[in-house]
Amino acid sequence: MADQVPFTNNYRDLSTREGYQYEFSCMRCGNGYKSGFRHSVTGFGGRLARIGGDLLGGEIGDRVARVGWDAEWLRDSTAGSTNDKRLREAVEDVSANFQQCHRCGQWVCHDICWNGERGLCTTCAPKLDQEIAARQADAQLEQVDARIRQIDWTADVNVRDPAVGLCPSCGHESGGGRFCANCGSALAAAPASTRRFCTGCGSQLGSGRFCSGCGTPA
């Protein structure tokens, strides 16, 4: 059936037991167009007959219902040839929505991918107003990026050497040695023998000028 659709290879059969319908999509942008829905005389009529037969009941109802079943069976048995016919009709419904570019040969939808002023597809002849708008947007982004880069966004960022820790006693940078460069306290990483202790009570001295245990000057 594909040879019946010259303008696209992308289409879907939306037909049901009630009738026939197809959707054709543009190969370039994917925009879709549906054909008109055509009721199936045998399928739709058969279903009505079956329902009517069930409502009537009795011998007459059984006969009507049987006619409905026979009609639906007939639809299934002739589905192939009927589908081909309905597909050709659907192609006629939507063919006006597609144009063939005589430069590259591809078929595209008329609404989005066809440049009517140039008589070519928008791949071969992009629409000028759209191209201008796109390039303006690109230029604006480039200019915004350049202006952002001119501003120092790191003024409030602490960029000191991460290897230089803070002294746990005074809170300042320790200098990276065994003792704090600001207050002289032994750092936690330093051996116990290098820590300072009060000569009065033996308590470990902090960063203060006096021992917190006995008040002896550090």
C-alpha positions in Angstrom: 0.0 0.0 0.0 3.0 2.3 0.4 3.1 3.0 -3.3 -0.3 4.6 -3.0 1.1 7.4 -0.8 3.7 9.4 -2.9 4.2 12.2 -0.4 5.2 10.3 2.8 6.3 7.0 4.2 5.1 8.0 7.6 1.4 7.3 8.0 -0.8 5.5 10.5 -4.0 3.4 10.0 -6.5 4.7 12.5 -9.3 2.5 11.2 -11.7 0.7 13.5 -14.6 -1.7 13.0 -16.7 1.4 12.7 -14.9 2.9 9.8 -11.7 4.1 8.1 -9.3 6.9 8.8 -5.6 7.6 8.2 -3.0 10.1 9.5 -0.2 11.2 7.3 2.9 12.9 8.8 5.5 15.2 7.1 8.8 13.5 6.7 10.6 16.7 7.7 8.8 18.1 10.7 6.4 15.3 11.7 3.4 17.5 11.4 0.3 15.2 10.9 -2.9 15.4 8.8 -5.9 13.2 9.3 -8.2 12.1 6.5 -11.9 12.3 6.9 -13.5 9.4 8.8 -15.5 7.1 6.5 -18.0 4.8 8.2 -17.9 1.1 7.3 -21.4 0.1 6.1 -20.8 -3.6 7.0 -19.0 -3.0 10.2 -21.1 -0.1 11.6 -24.4 -1.5 10.2 -23.5 -4.9 11.5 -22.9 -3.7 15.0 -26.2 -1.8 15.0 -28.0 -4.9 13.8 -26.4 -7.0 16.6 -27.4 -4.5 19.2 -31.0 -4.2 17.7 -31.3 -8.0 17.7 -30.3 -8.2 21.3 -32.9 -5.6 22.3 -35.7 -7.2 20.3 -35.0 -10.7 21.6 -36.9 -13.8 20.5 -36.7 -15.3 17.0 -36.9 -12.0 15.2 -34.1 -10.6 17.4 -31.9 -13.7 16.7 -32.4 -13.2 12.9 -31.4 -9.5 13.1 -28.4 -10.3 15.3 -27.3 -13.0 12.9 -27.5 -10.5 10.0 -25.3 -8.2 12.1 -22.7 -11.0 12.6 -22.7 -11.9 9.0 -22.1 -8.2 8.0 -19.2 -7.9 10.3 -17.7 -11.2 9.0 -18.1 -9.8 5.5 -16.2 -6.7 6.5 -13.3 -8.8 7.8 -13.2 -11.0 4.8 -13.0 -8.0 2.4 -10.8 -5.9 4.6 -7.7 -6.0 2.4 -9.3 -4.6 -0.8 -11.5 -2.2 1.1 -8.5 -0.8 3.0 -6.7 -0.2 -0.2 -9.7 1.7 -1.6 -10.1 3.7 1.6 -6.4 4.5 1.7 -6.6 5.9 -1.9 -9.5 8.1 -0.8 -7.6 9.3 2.3 -4.6 10.2 0.1 -6.9 12.4 -2.0 -8.2 14.0 1.2 -4.8 15.2 2.4 -2.6 15.4 -0.7 -3.2 19.2 -0.9 -1.3 19.6 2.4 1.9 18.4 0.9 4.3 19.8 -1.7 7.2 18.3 -3.6 10.4 20.4 -3.8 11.7 20.3 -7.4 15.2 21.2 -6.2 15.8 18.3 -3.8 12.8 16.1 -4.6 11.5 15.7 -1.1 7.9 16.0 -0.1 7.1 18.4 2.8 4.0 19.8 4.5 2.6 23.0 3.1 2.0 24.7 6.4 5.4 24.5 8.0 8.1 23.2 5.7 7.2 24.9 2.4 8.5 28.3 1.3 5.7 29.6 -0.9 7.6 32.8 -1.9 10.5 30.7 -3.3 8.5 27.7 -4.5 10.9 25.4 -2.6 11.1 23.5 0.7 12.5 25.4 3.7 15.6 23.1 3.6 16.5 24.5 0.2 15.2 28.0 0.8 14.7 28.9 4.5 12.1 31.5 5.3 13.9 34.8 5.6 12.0 36.1 8.6 12.5 33.0 10.6 16.2 32.9 9.8 16.6 36.6 10.9 14.8 35.9 14.1 16.9 32.9 14.8 20.2 34.7 14.1 19.1 37.6 16.3 18.4 35.3 19.2 21.8 33.6 18.7 23.5 37.0 18.6 21.7 38.1 21.8 22.9 35.0 23.6 26.5 35.6 22.5 26.4 39.2 23.7 24.8 38.3 27.0 27.5 35.7 27.5 30.2 38.2 26.7 28.8 40.8 29.2 28.5 38.2 31.9 32.2 37.2 31.4 33.2 40.9 31.9 32.0 40.8 35.5 34.1 39.4 38.3 31.8 36.8 39.9 34.5 35.5 42.2 35.0 38.6 44.4 33.2 37.0 47.4 34.6 33.5 46.8 37.2 32.1 49.2 39.9 30.8 47.0 42.7 30.2 49.6 44.8 27.1 49.4 42.6 24.2 50.6 45.8 22.6 52.0 46.1 25.5 54.6 43.6 24.6 57.3 42.1 26.8 60.0 43.5 26.7 63.5 41.0 25.1 65.9 42.0 27.5 68.7 41.8 30.9 67.0 40.0 30.2 63.8 42.6 31.8 61.6 44.7 30.2 58.9 47.2 27.9 60.6 49.9 28.3 57.9 50.2 24.6 57.3 52.9 24.0 60.0 52.9 22.1 63.3 52.0 25.3 65.1 49.4 28.0 64.3 51.1 30.9 62.6 48.6 33.3 64.2 48.4 32.2 67.9 51.2 29.6 68.2 48.9 26.8 69.4 49.9 23.3 68.5 47.7 21.9 65.8 45.7 18.7 66.3 48.0 17.0 63.8 51.1 17.9 65.8 52.6 15.3 68.1 51.5 15.5 71.8 55.0 16.4 72.8 54.7 19.7 71.0 51.6 20.9 72.7 51.7 23.5 75.4 50.8 22.8 79.0 50.3 25.1 82.0 53.3 25.2 84.4 51.0 25.8 87.3 48.3 23.0 87.0 49.4 21.0 83.9 46.3 21.8 81.9 46.7 22.0 78.1 46.9 25.6 77.1 44.7 27.1 74.5 45.1 30.4 72.6 44.5 32.6 75.6 47.1 34.5 77.5 46.3 32.8 80.8 45.6 29.2 81.7 41.9 28.5 81.9 42.5 26.0 84.7 44.4 28.1 87.3 45.0 31.5 85.8 48.7 31.2 85.4 50.1 33.3 82.6 50.6 31.2 79.5 
